[in-house]
Every structure is written in C-alpha cells, then in structure tokens.
Amino acid sequence: MSLQRIFSAQKSLSRIPTRLNVQRYASTARRNTRPAQPPRPFRIPPLPVALISVSFICLGVGLYEYLNSDIQKFPVPIRQALRKALYYEQNKDAMLALKYFNEALTLALASPELEKNGAPLTGIMIQLGALQERLGRLPEARNTLTLAIRHLLGLEQTLAEVTSVDLSQLSPAEQKKAVGIAQKLGDITSAMKKDEEAEKWYVWSVEHLLKSSSKAKSEYGDNSDLIFDEEHMPSWLTSTDIGAAMEALGAFYSSRNKPDLAIHLYLRALTLNGMKSCQSAVLMNNLAESYSGLGKYEEAKIWGQRGLDLAQNPNTRKQNKDGELCDETCGVLLFNMGMLFEQTKDKEKASQFYASARQHGRDFKHANCIKEADRALKRLEFEKIRDE
C-alpha cells in the first residue's frame, strides 16, 4: 500500500466537509501562521511532541513494567545491571541509568542465553533508546532504536530493506512494537532534520496500520485494492492509535511546509478521534493553521472557531479527563484566531482575540500566552497610532 493510497484506502470513513478543516494543535502544536505585519510566530511552548510519542510510541509496550516484572528471565549479570539502571532512572539520575542500560545491553548482546530477536533484548534497546532521546542524544537514540527494529524483524539490512518488510507475519505484540519503534524513529529523525528518513518511518507505520484495518474492495477477489474498514480492525489496534499515527505524519508534513498533505491526514485523524475531545480541538487548530498556510483564511477561521467552541465547552474536558490540554489549546486558538483576523486586515477583531488570549493566559497562568498576546496588542496599538 503506497502513500498515494493512504487516502483512497479510507474512503469508507465518514466525510468531513472540506470547508470545516482544522489543524490539530497537537503534540507539536504547530504555530506557523504568520500575520500580514510579520510579528514573530506564536511561540507558546507546546505540550511535548511526545503527546503522540508517549502514548503511541512503543504502543503500550510498557517496558519499565516489563523489565521489572520479568527481570528474573535475564541471566544474573544482565539482571543486576538492569536493576541498577531502573533504580537510577526511577530516582532521576539519568547518567547512571544510561551507564547501566548500556552495560545491560552489551552483556545481553554477548549472552548465548538470550534470543537475539526476542522481547527481552529488544526491550532493553527500546528503554535505552528512549532514555537517550530524553537526554537529547538523538544520533545515539536513532542507532539504538534502529538496532531494536532490526533485531525485532530478524534483519541487519538498510532502512529501505527494513521498511519493505510486511509486518503482518509477526505476532500482534511484535506488530505493535515495530510500529511504535518506527513512529519513534520518525520523531527522532525529524528532529535531526533527516526528512527523507523520517518520512519513510512515518509512512511505513501508517501504511501498516491502515492495511491491518482494511478489507478487499471487491467482494469477488478480482483485484488487490483495499478499503479501510473500522470493523476490520485487529484487536491489538484502536482507532485512536491509527489517528495518532496519521496525526504524527500530518504534523511532519505541516512542519515541512506541505499543508495540503497535512490537511488530509488531520481530517482523517479527526474522523477517527471523533469530534468531542480536547484532542479534537487540537486537530482543529492544526487544520486551521494548515489552511492558513494555503492562504485559505476563511476555512481556517471556521476551523479555528470550531476548535474554540469545543475547547471552551465544559463537557469536552470530561470526555477523556484532559482539561489541561483543552486549556492550553484554547489559549493557542485564541491567539491564532487573532493572527488570522490580522492577516485579513480586521484589526479590531484581531485585538479582541489577542485580548481574550491574554486574559486566558492570566486565568490559567500560561506566561508565554500572556507575553505573546501583549506583544501583538502593543504592535496593533503602535500601528494604529502610526496610521492616524
């Protein structure tokens, strides 16, 4: 299933009118919208990109619990190093944890008692890779997680050969782990500006999830075309998982100035996530920004307002008990709506939204929201005096 078929494979998903497209303030909370009088883009620190990564990357592998609960399965020297690594990680001494995870991995690779493609060995690699990423050691994290997925697949080939593997032959647990590692590698290589590699990891994982949840388009088996069918989804997968993977790929395209590709993915993710959660408001914000990037400001405003209505609805935060996400998304949406109206020369309306963003920042103690809104209001006031 090629990337070009990602969208056609989902035609059975409920349709959302293109006029109502909005971007997800997502994991990366993209804020690339720029006003006509170019102030600096909105820079409220987003919730980490790991909003996708933490919940989706490694897809519930639960490495910490796995290594703790099954630690007796490891030979004694490896077990001792792992216990020390987990202890220091839990007690926030990352450098000592790193030392002992590296020691555990070295011993595990040399051990004749551990299966080279088994969960114990790849579990250590995933845990080590995640720690390296948290420490900002992205090249090391990339190497460790690439090694993990190669061991998982029983391969030692290049990226192109790894991403050509059909994961459907693996067990459900191995498929979840492979997709999770691929998503994490997409995040890491994207941060390293290795765009071609990042895209391959993201696309490979999305294609597998869609293929796993698709059925033959023809009832007679006379062609190989597939169509997405949520009822055909395997038990190890949820619509939220697929939505998160598509959202990650959409965020990648958005950050690389490809809003047209991002819009399709955000819309599909929004359809899968439903229209009632704080995460849906995030998607609506990201869609609004993508439409703005295409110069389609009216569509962007529609999606921005829909996101605001959703984020400000007191019932929304009850959906997944994620009120903090609603609060932060609301501040971003208020500011970005101000930017949209400023771009379309409606400075009075822009001022109203900026003022609302500033008040929201005060109410919820979002310092950067206050700072950016103040800066925008001062700029508009200066322009008003200048033009009089």
N, C-alpha and C positions, 0 to 999 in steps of 0.2 A: 504494500500500500504506500504510494508515494505521497509526498507532502501536498502535491496538487490535488490528491483525492481526499485529503483530510476533511474538506468542507462537503464534498459530494457524499462522503460516507455518512453524513449526519443529516441528510435531508428529512429524515423522519422526526427530527427534533422539532418541538413546537416553534413556530416562527415568531420573531420579534420584529415589529416594523422598523425598517432602517432609519426612519426619522427619529426614533427614540433610542439611538445608540449612545451609550455612555461608557466611559473608561473606568476601570477599577483603580481606586486609589491604593491599590494593593500593596502586597508585600513590599514592593518598591515604591509605592505611592508616587507615581510618576508625575512630575510637575514641569513639563516642558513648555506649557503655554506661555507666550510672550506677548505683552501688550504692545500697542502701537507706539507709545512713547517709551522705548525699551527700558523699563526698570529691570532690576535683577529678577530672575525667575524665583518663584516661591520656593523657599528652602526650609520649610518646617521639617525637622528630621523625621522621616517616616518610621513606622514600625518596621523592624528589620526585614530585609528580603527573605529572611528565614521564616516569615509568616507562612510562606509556601514550604520552604525547606524543612522547617522543624516538624510541621505536621505531616508533610508528604514525603520529603526526602527520607529514604530508607523505610518509607511506608509502614510505620508501626513495627519496625524490626525490633525495637526495644532492646538495643544492645546492652545497655547497662544492666537491665534486669536479667537478660540472657546470660551475660558473663558472670553475674553474681549467682544466679540460681543453678547454673550448670557448670560452675567453676571446677567441680570435682572431676569433670570429664578430661581436664587438661593434665598432662604429666606434671609432676611436682615442681620442677624448676619454672615452668611456664606459669603454673598456678600461683606461685609465690610472687613472681613479677607482676602478674595481673592484679593480685590483691593489693599490692603496693600502688599500682597505677590508679586503680579505682578509689583507693583510700585518699590519695593525694588530689585526685580530680574532685572528689566529693568535698574535700577540705580546701578547695580553691588554691592549690599550689600547682599551677598548670605546668611549670617547667619540670618539676619532679614527676608529675603524671606522664609527661611526654617522654622523659627518660625511661620510665619503667614500661610504658607501652612499646617503645622501640625495642627494649630488651626482650619483652614477651614475644614480639613479632619475629625477632632474629632467632630466638630459640624455637618458636613454632615452625618457622620455615625449614629449620635444620632437623626437626624431630621426625623420626620414622614412624612415630605412633599416631600422628595426625594426618587425616586425609587432606590432600593438597587442594581439593576443591570443596571441602566440607564447610559447614557453618561455623565451627569453632575458629578456624583460621581466618576466613573472610570476616568474621565478627570482629576479631582483633584489628584487622585492616580498616574496617569502617569506623570503629571507635577512634583509632589513631588518626585517620584522615579528618574526621570531624573536629578533633582537638587541634590539629594543625591548622585547619581553616579558622577556628576561633582565635588562634594566636596570630593570624594574618600571614601564615606561611603557605601561601597559595600554591606555589610550584610543588612544594612537598606534599600538600594535600592532594593535588592533582595526580601526582605519581602514585601515591598510596592507594587512592580510590580506583585509579586505572588498573593497578595491580589486583585490587579486590575483584573488579568485574571480570578481569581475565581469568583469575582463578575460579570464580563462580561459574564461568562458561567453559572452563577447561581449555582456554586458548592462551596463546602467547603472541598473537598477531597484532597488526597495526589497528588503529582506530577504525579505518574503513572496513576491515575484516570483522572486527568485533560488532560494529553496528549493522552488519549484514546478517547476523545470526537471527534465526527465528526462535523467539523465546517460548513459543507455545509448547515446545517439547519439554520444558522444565516443569518442576512441581509448582503449585501456586505460591508457596513460600519463596521459592527461588525467583519466580517471576516478579513478585513484589519487591524483593531485594534488588534485583537487576534494574528495574525501572527506577527505584528510589536512588540508587547509586548514579544512574545516568542523569537524573534530574539534578543531583548534587554536583556532578561534574559539569553540567550545563551552567549552573550558578557560578562555580569557581572559574571556569574558563571564560565566561562572560566578564567577570570581574577582572580577569587578566587581559582582557581585550583580544582574546583569541576567538574572534567571532565565528569563523568557519567551523571550528571545532565545537564551540558552544551550540551552534545551530544544529549540528549533527546529533549531539546528545539529546537536546530537547525534542527534535523531530522524531528521533528513533523511539523515545519513550512514549510520546503522544501517539504515534502510529501503532505501537503495540497495544496500548490501552484501547484505542478505537477498534483495532482488528479483533481484540479479545471480546469486544462487546457488539460485534456485528454479525449479521447473518447474510446468507446468499440473497442477492437482489431478485434472482429468478427462482421461482419455485421448482423449475424443471432442471436446474443444474446445467443449463446450456451455456453459461458463461461464468467467469470468476469474479464478477462485480459483487461488492459487499455494500450493505447499508446498515447504518448504526441502528441498534435496537436495544433500548434500555432494559427490556425484559430478558435480553440475551446476555446480560452482564454476568460474568462469573461471580461466585460467592465471595471471592477474595477482593473484589473490587467494588467501589461505590461510585455514584455519580459525582460526589464531592471530589474523589481522587482524580477523576478524569477532568473535571472542571479546573482543579488546581494545576494540573499539568498543562492544560491549554492556556490558563492564565499566565503561567510562567513563560511559555513561548510567546504569548502576546506581549508581555512586559519586555521581553528581549527585543522583539521587533519594534516596539514603541521607542525603546531607548536607542535604537539604531535608525531612527527617523524613517520607519516604514509603517506609518499609521494605518495604511489601507490593510496590510496583513494583520496588524494588531486588532483592528476592529472586528474582523470575522471571528477571531479567536475569543475575544472578550464577549461577544454576543453569544457564542456557543457556551462559554463558561457560565454566563449569566442565566441562560436557559437551564443548564444543568443544576445550578445552585438554587434556582428559584428566585422570587422577587421580594422576599420578605426579611432577609437577614442584613446585618451590618456589612457582611462581606459583599452582599449585592450592591450596597451603596458605594463600596469601594470600587466595584466593577463599573458602576455608572459614572463615577468620577473619572476613571481611566478612559472610558469611552468618550466622555466629553472632551478630554484633552486630546484624544486621537482625532476626533472630528475637527477640533480647533486647529490641529496640525495640518489638516487638509484644507483649511480656510472655510470650513462649513460651520460658521459660528451659530447659526440658528439651531441646527441639530445639536450642537454642543450645549447650548443654553437649555434646550429641552431636557437633555440627559442630566445636566447639572442640577436642574430644578427637581427632577425626579429623585436624584440621589439625595438631595437636601430633604425633600419630603419624607423619604424613607429613614434617613439618619436621625431626623428630629422627631419621628413618631415614637412615643414611649413604648409602644408594643414591640418595636423592632428589636430592641436590646434584649427582650425576653426570649426571642427565638432561639438563640444559641448562647445566651448569657454572655454576650460580648460587647457590653455597653461601652467599654473603653475604646474599642475600635470605632463604634458609632461616633463617640465624642471627638476623636481625632479626625475622622473622616469629615465630620460636619465642619470643623474649622477649615480644613483644606478646601472643601467645596465652596464655602462662603467666600474665601479669598479668591479662588479660581473663577467664581462667578463674577466677582469684581473685575478681574482681568478680562474676562470675555466682554463685559459691557464697555470696558475701557477700549478694547480693540475695535468695538463697533461704534465708538465716539459718543456713547451715552455716559458722560462722566458723572452726571447726577446719580444715576442708578449704580454706577461703579462705586461711588463714595458710600452709598447706603450699604452695599455688600461689604466693603472694606471695614466700615464702622461696625457692622454686625460681626465680622471676623474678629476684630479687636476685642469686642465685648465677650465673645465666646471664649477667646483666649484667656481673658481675665477670669471668667466664670470657672474655667476648668484648668487654670494655671498652666497654660501652654505658652511659655515665654516666647518662643520663636514666632508663634502665630501673632502675638501682640506686636512684636518687633517688625515683622514684615507688613502687617496692616498699618501700623503707624507710618512706616516709610512710604507706603503707597498713598496714604491720605495727605501727607506732607507734600508729596510730589504733585498731587492733583491741586492742592491749595496754591502751591507755587505757580503752576501753570495757569491757574485761574487769575491770579494777580498779574502775571506777566502779560496775559492776553487782554486784560481790561484797558 
